[in-house]
Amino acid sequence: MHELSIAMSIVEMAEEESGQRGGARVCAVHLKLGALAGVVKAALLSSYEMASQGTVLQGSRLVVEELPVVAHCPKCLAPRTLDSPQWLICPECKSPASEIVQGRELQVFALELQE
Amino acid sequence: MTTGMIPQTRLVEVRQNVLKQNDIVARELRQRFHEAGVCVVSLVSSPGSGKTAFLEKTLTLMRPDYHVAALVGDLATENDAARLARSRAPVRQITTGTLCHLEAAMVRTALVGWELDQLDFLFIENVGNLVCPASYDVGEDLRVVLLSVTEGEDKPLKYPTIFNTSDLAVLTKMDLASAVEFDVAAAHSNIQQVRPGMPVLRVSSKSGAGMDEWLQLLASARKSRIERA
């Protein structure tokens, strides 16, 4: 259970960004979360609520965009979206596909600031 | 904003990795390890899968030929460091308190005072946990995931991220395999399913079976690392 420390890092990062923009109020933090990032969305959301208490982020929303695993298929020579992070196999030709193109993301990609 | 109007919001792009602080420190460590010429191997697994026994055996077998050292992470106690010290290799315990994984900065702190260029291999035994250590790079060259035969063959499917971020899998306690009716072929295929192409070794730290292959693999990992440098 490392979601709380991850939530605290997100809050810290957003506070810093808000500070650089004259302390603008943050309404929402948008996060990209890959299926292979090893982070549970539900646990992260409840941790975020705790971590944001008493900060400029208090009351803000954490909007999580979940990303499926995309791997490069060595046979089709194309990126393929996999059905499950438990099965690194091309859904088209069934070849093992170990080269991951997407799915490890744990990235704050945008903030919604109040004008 | 005029009073009475609905507050307007604007979206600002940030694009920052949440674990960037850890990633930065891990990159620095990796650079230091490369410059010092030390090959760094981390071990991850669930608690009780035999990391410490495996590492003690490894250190003992390697000591005549190589300069080896180990860091070992646990929430509390120095028991593992005491066990590993029986190999007579330099060992340091990292106690994480309540933290369920090692972070790059803890490794950096634990290394203070050690002359890395005097070492051939440094082993980092992570906290026993198949979830959280997967997300934290500690600057290692090789991440080795252990799966003991007493745990069940489906662990890789239950914890795909840790298997997927590892470079090598080691099936431990093979001396108990038949007693617990462990299905080696099923474990192998589950590992390949979550990490196609990952090499899988079978060892028994107790009998020493499979240790030769493991030591050869370490030697060649170090060699290819020196050639790359």
HADDOCK unambig.tbl for C-alpha pairs under 7 A between the chains (distance, minus, plus):
assign (segid A and resid 1 and name CA) (segid B and resid 132 and name CA) 6.69 0.50 0.50
assign (segid A and resid 2 and name CA) (segid B and resid 132 and name CA) 6.00 0.50 0.50
assign (segid A and resid 9 and name CA) (segid B and resid 18 and name CA) 6.28 0.50 0.50
assign (segid A and resid 10 and name CA) (segid B and resid 18 and name CA) 6.07 0.50 0.50
assign (segid A and resid 36 and name CA) (segid B and resid 161 and name CA) 5.35 0.50 0.50
assign (segid A and resid 37 and name CA) (segid B and resid 135 and name CA) 6.56 0.50 0.50
assign (segid A and resid 37 and name CA) (segid B and resid 161 and name CA) 6.98 0.50 0.50
assign (segid A and resid 38 and name CA) (segid B and resid 131 and name CA) 6.53 0.50 0.50
assign (segid A and resid 38 and name CA) (segid B and resid 132 and name CA) 6.95 0.50 0.50
assign (segid A and resid 38 and name CA) (segid B and resid 134 and name CA) 6.80 0.50 0.50
assign (segid A and resid 38 and name CA) (segid B and resid 135 and name CA) 6.40 0.50 0.50
assign (segid A and resid 38 and name CA) (segid B and resid 161 and name CA) 5.88 0.50 0.50
assign (segid A and resid 85 and name CA) (segid B and resid 160 and name CA) 6.85 0.50 0.50
assign (segid A and resid 86 and name CA) (segid B and resid 157 and name CA) 5.59 0.50 0.50
assign (segid A and resid 86 and name CA) (segid B and resid 160 and name CA) 5.71 0.50 0.50
assign (segid A and resid 86 and name CA) (segid B and resid 193 and name CA) 6.87 0.50 0.50
assign (segid A and resid 86 and name CA) (segid B and resid 194 and name CA) 5.28 0.50 0.50
assign (segid A and resid 87 and name CA) (segid B and resid 193 and name CA) 5.19 0.50 0.50
assign (segid A and resid 87 and name CA) (segid B and resid 194 and name CA) 5.35 0.50 0.50
assign (segid A and resid 88 and name CA) (segid B and resid 193 and name CA) 5.86 0.50 0.50
assign (segid A and resid 88 and name CA) (segid B and resid 194 and name CA) 5.50 0.50 0.50
assign (segid A and resid 88 and name CA) (segid B and resid 195 and name CA) 6.80 0.50 0.50
assign (segid A and resid 88 and name CA) (segid B and resid 196 and name CA) 6.97 0.50 0.50
assign (segid A and resid 96 and name CA) (segid B and resid 196 and name CA) 5.82 0.50 0.50
assign (segid A and resid 97 and name CA) (segid B and resid 196 and name CA) 6.78 0.50 0.50
assign (segid A and resid 98 and name CA) (segid B and resid 195 and name CA) 6.22 0.50 0.50
assign (segid A and resid 98 and name CA) (segid B and resid 196 and name CA) 5.51 0.50 0.50
assign (segid A and resid 106 and name CA) (segid B and resid 17 and name CA) 5.91 0.50 0.50
assign (segid A and resid 106 and name CA) (segid B and resid 18 and name CA) 5.89 0.50 0.50
assign (segid A and resid 107 and name CA) (segid B and resid 15 and name CA) 6.30 0.50 0.50
assign (segid A and resid 107 and name CA) (segid B and resid 16 and name CA) 5.48 0.50 0.50
assign (segid A and resid 107 and name CA) (segid B and resid 17 and name CA) 4.26 0.50 0.50
assign (segid A and resid 107 and name CA) (segid B and resid 18 and name CA) 5.41 0.50 0.50
assign (segid A and resid 108 and name CA) (segid B and resid 14 and name CA) 6.48 0.50 0.50
assign (segid A and resid 108 and name CA) (segid B and resid 15 and name CA) 5.50 0.50 0.50
assign (segid A and resid 108 and name CA) (segid B and resid 16 and name CA) 5.29 0.50 0.50
assign (segid A and resid 108 and name CA) (segid B and resid 17 and name CA) 6.25 0.50 0.50
assign (segid A and resid 108 and name CA) (segid B and resid 18 and name CA) 6.47 0.50 0.50
assign (segid A and resid 109 and name CA) (segid B and resid 13 and name CA) 5.76 0.50 0.50
assign (segid A and resid 109 and name CA) (segid B and resid 14 and name CA) 4.87 0.50 0.50
assign (segid A and resid 109 and name CA) (segid B and resid 15 and name CA) 3.92 0.50 0.50
assign (segid A and resid 109 and name CA) (segid B and resid 16 and name CA) 6.31 0.50 0.50
assign (segid A and resid 110 and name CA) (segid B and resid 11 and name CA) 6.40 0.50 0.50
assign (segid A and resid 110 and name CA) (segid B and resid 12 and name CA) 5.32 0.50 0.50
assign (segid A and resid 110 and name CA) (segid B and resid 13 and name CA) 4.22 0.50 0.50
assign (segid A and resid 110 and name CA) (segid B and resid 14 and name CA) 4.89 0.50 0.50
assign (segid A and resid 110 and name CA) (segid B and resid 15 and name CA) 6.59 0.50 0.50
assign (segid A and resid 111 and name CA) (segid B and resid 11 and name CA) 5.61 0.50 0.50
assign (segid A and resid 111 and name CA) (segid B and resid 12 and name CA) 5.18 0.50 0.50
assign (segid A and resid 111 and name CA) (segid B and resid 13 and name CA) 6.49 0.50 0.50
assign (segid A and resid 111 and name CA) (segid B and resid 14 and name CA) 6.93 0.50 0.50
assign (segid A and resid 112 and name CA) (segid B and resid 9 and name CA) 6.09 0.50 0.50
assign (segid A and resid 112 and name CA) (segid B and resid 10 and name CA) 5.46 0.50 0.50
assign (segid A and resid 112 and name CA) (segid B and resid 11 and name CA) 4.45 0.50 0.50
assign (segid A and resid 112 and name CA) (segid B and resid 12 and name CA) 6.26 0.50 0.50
assign (segid A and resid 113 and name CA) (segid B and resid 9 and name CA) 5.29 0.50 0.50
assign (segid A and resid 113 and name CA) (segid B and resid 10 and name CA) 5.34 0.50 0.50
assign (segid A and resid 113 and name CA) (segid B and resid 11 and name CA) 6.31 0.50 0.50
assign (segid A and resid 114 and name CA) (segid B and resid 7 and name CA) 6.66 0.50 0.50
assign (segid A and resid 114 and name CA) (segid B and resid 8 and name CA) 5.91 0.50 0.50
assign (segid A and resid 114 and name CA) (segid B and resid 9 and name CA) 4.34 0.50 0.50
assign (segid A and resid 114 and name CA) (segid B and resid 10 and name CA) 6.47 0.50 0.50
assign (segid A and resid 115 and name CA) (segid B and resid 1 and name CA) 6.86 0.50 0.50
assign (segid A and resid 115 and name CA) (segid B and resid 7 and name CA) 6.87 0.50 0.50
assign (segid A and resid 115 and name CA) (segid B and resid 8 and name CA) 5.50 0.50 0.50
assign (segid A and resid 115 and name CA) (segid B and resid 9 and name CA) 5.47 0.50 0.50
assign (segid A and resid 115 and name CA) (segid B and resid 10 and name CA) 6.77 0.50 0.50
